């Protein structure tokens, strides 16, 4: 029988905030979130004015290196400003559990359905069963299946365009997903013609 992942009630109980060098962070999961140039520019301005106000979240891998779980936008902003260090909170979890924990705790920045799908696909790749994921993330089997279906249906070129901020996630779901299901080749051609030009949902 599949058992849910054991996530401590307080995974920060035996860990604390540390100062890490940005270049030492293992940035394995940058592909799980959409880039938003406008939001990142505002964050750069904020960090330049008031500094870092909340820590990023990391875990230690088998080599004792710090793996960045949450806070990719903040780290990129610090890189842009030429800052060498970042304040980080070390979670006492493995990478799989930490990803699910962060998803449950997330309140300030809501994920799109496509980003949910990317996370679920990553968790499945790491060996988590759909039942275990659903239990740990407090989600139904149908919710998990629907979001996995999104990422399985969209071509990689569309996913990459969404990641780079060229295509808004809502547009990908509303317009490109039906097109990909009907004619994957035409969908990929449309993305190629867009190039690097960012479009709005209305466009």
Secondary structure, 3 states (H helix, E strand, C coil): CCCCCCCCCCCCCCCCEEEEEHHHCECCCHHHCCCCHHHHHHHHHHHHHHCCCCCEEEEECCCCCEEEEECHHHHHHHHHCCCCEEEEEECCCCHHHHHHHHHHHCCCCCCCHHHHHHHHHHHHHCCCCHHHHHHHHCCCHHHHHHHHHHHHHCCHHHHHHHHCCCCCHHHHHHHHHHHHHHCHHHHHHHHHHHCCCCCCCCC
